């Protein structure tokens, strides 16, 4: 991901992609819910947290994030996000070939692993 910040007289913008294969989503997690502990063979992901605090697992690290925080998840890295007491919205940009079947789940509270 080649991120670029551009300043303009009226403010500016952040560009996250330029002419590359990507998929953009906004994830919404309900309070105290989490996605599966997972990894992907064919894509990396960038997450920007839009509102409430959450807990992220990336590799062997687990840490708290808040509004405006950003996390880059390299291809094949184990990852998970968990909402705390409030709903959490995350802007997700996936880089590479996107296919929901590319999810390798190692742990899942909903029985999908």
C-alpha positions as CSV (number, residue, x, y, z in Angstrom):
1,X,0.0,0.0,0.0
2,X,1.4,3.3,-1.0
3,X,-0.4,5.9,1.0
4,X,-0.1,9.5,0.0
5,X,-1.2,12.7,1.9
6,X,-2.0,15.7,-0.3
7,X,-2.4,19.2,1.2
8,X,-4.8,21.6,-0.6
9,X,-5.7,25.2,0.3
10,X,-9.1,23.9,1.5
11,X,-7.6,21.0,3.6
12,X,-6.4,17.9,1.8
13,X,-6.9,14.2,1.4
14,X,-5.3,10.8,2.0
15,X,-5.1,8.4,-1.0
16,X,-4.9,4.8,-0.1
17,X,-4.9,3.2,-3.6
18,X,-4.0,4.2,-7.1
19,X,-4.7,2.0,-10.0
20,X,-4.2,-1.2,-8.1
21,X,-6.5,-4.2,-7.5
22,X,-8.4,-3.5,-4.2
23,X,-11.7,-4.1,-2.5
24,X,-13.2,-1.5,-0.1
25,X,-15.7,-2.4,2.7
26,X,-17.0,-1.0,5.9
27,X,-17.2,-3.7,8.6
28,X,-19.6,-3.4,11.5
29,X,-19.2,-5.4,14.6
30,X,-21.9,-5.6,17.2
31,X,-20.9,-5.1,20.9
32,X,-18.8,-7.9,22.4
33,X,-18.6,-9.8,19.0
34,X,-15.5,-10.7,17.1
35,X,-14.5,-12.0,13.7
36,X,-12.7,-15.4,13.4
37,X,-8.9,-15.6,14.0
38,X,-7.9,-15.8,10.3
39,X,-5.4,-15.2,7.6
40,X,-5.5,-14.9,3.8
41,X,-3.2,-16.3,1.1
42,X,-4.1,-13.8,-1.6
43,X,-4.6,-10.5,0.0
44,X,-3.4,-8.0,2.6
45,X,-5.7,-5.6,4.4
46,X,-5.7,-2.1,5.8
47,X,-8.1,-1.2,8.6
48,X,-9.0,2.3,9.7
49,X,-11.2,2.5,12.8
50,X,-14.1,4.9,12.4
51,X,-15.6,5.2,15.9
52,X,-15.5,3.1,19.1
53,X,-12.6,1.2,20.7
54,X,-11.8,-2.3,19.7
55,X,-9.3,-5.1,20.4
56,X,-7.1,-6.3,17.6
57,X,-5.0,-9.4,17.4
58,X,-2.2,-9.3,14.8
59,X,0.2,-12.2,14.9
60,X,1.1,-12.8,18.5
61,X,0.2,-9.3,19.7
62,X,-3.2,-8.1,21.0
63,X,-3.8,-4.4,21.5
64,X,-6.5,-1.8,21.9
65,X,-7.4,0.6,19.1
66,X,-9.6,3.7,18.9
67,X,-11.2,6.1,16.5
68,X,-8.8,7.1,13.8
69,X,-6.3,4.3,14.5
70,X,-4.9,2.3,11.5
71,X,-3.7,-1.3,11.2
72,X,-2.0,-2.9,8.2
73,X,-2.4,-6.7,8.0
74,X,0.2,-8.3,5.7
75,X,-0.8,-11.3,3.5
76,X,-0.7,-14.5,5.6
77,X,-0.7,-12.7,9.0
78,X,-3.0,-14.0,11.6
79,X,-5.6,-11.4,12.6
80,X,-8.8,-10.7,14.4
81,X,-10.8,-7.7,15.6
82,X,-13.2,-7.7,18.6
83,X,-15.8,-5.0,19.6
84,X,-15.8,-4.0,23.2
85,X,-19.0,-2.5,24.8
86,X,-20.1,-0.5,21.7
87,X,-20.5,-1.3,18.0
88,X,-17.4,-0.8,15.9
89,X,-17.1,0.3,12.3
90,X,-13.9,-0.3,10.3
91,X,-13.0,0.9,6.9
92,X,-11.3,-2.1,5.3
93,X,-9.2,-1.9,2.1
94,X,-8.1,-5.3,0.8
95,X,-5.2,-5.4,-1.6
96,X,-4.8,-8.3,-4.0
97,X,-7.2,-10.9,-5.3
98,X,-10.3,-10.7,-3.1
99,X,-12.4,-13.8,-2.6
100,X,-14.3,-14.6,0.7
101,X,-13.2,-18.2,0.2
102,X,-9.7,-17.1,0.8
103,X,-10.4,-16.9,4.6
104,X,-8.5,-19.6,6.6
105,X,-10.2,-19.6,10.0
106,X,-8.1,-21.0,12.9
107,X,-10.6,-20.1,15.7
108,X,-14.2,-19.0,15.4
109,X,-16.9,-18.5,18.1
110,X,-19.6,-19.2,15.5
111,X,-18.4,-22.7,14.6
112,X,-17.0,-21.9,11.2
113,X,-13.4,-22.8,11.8
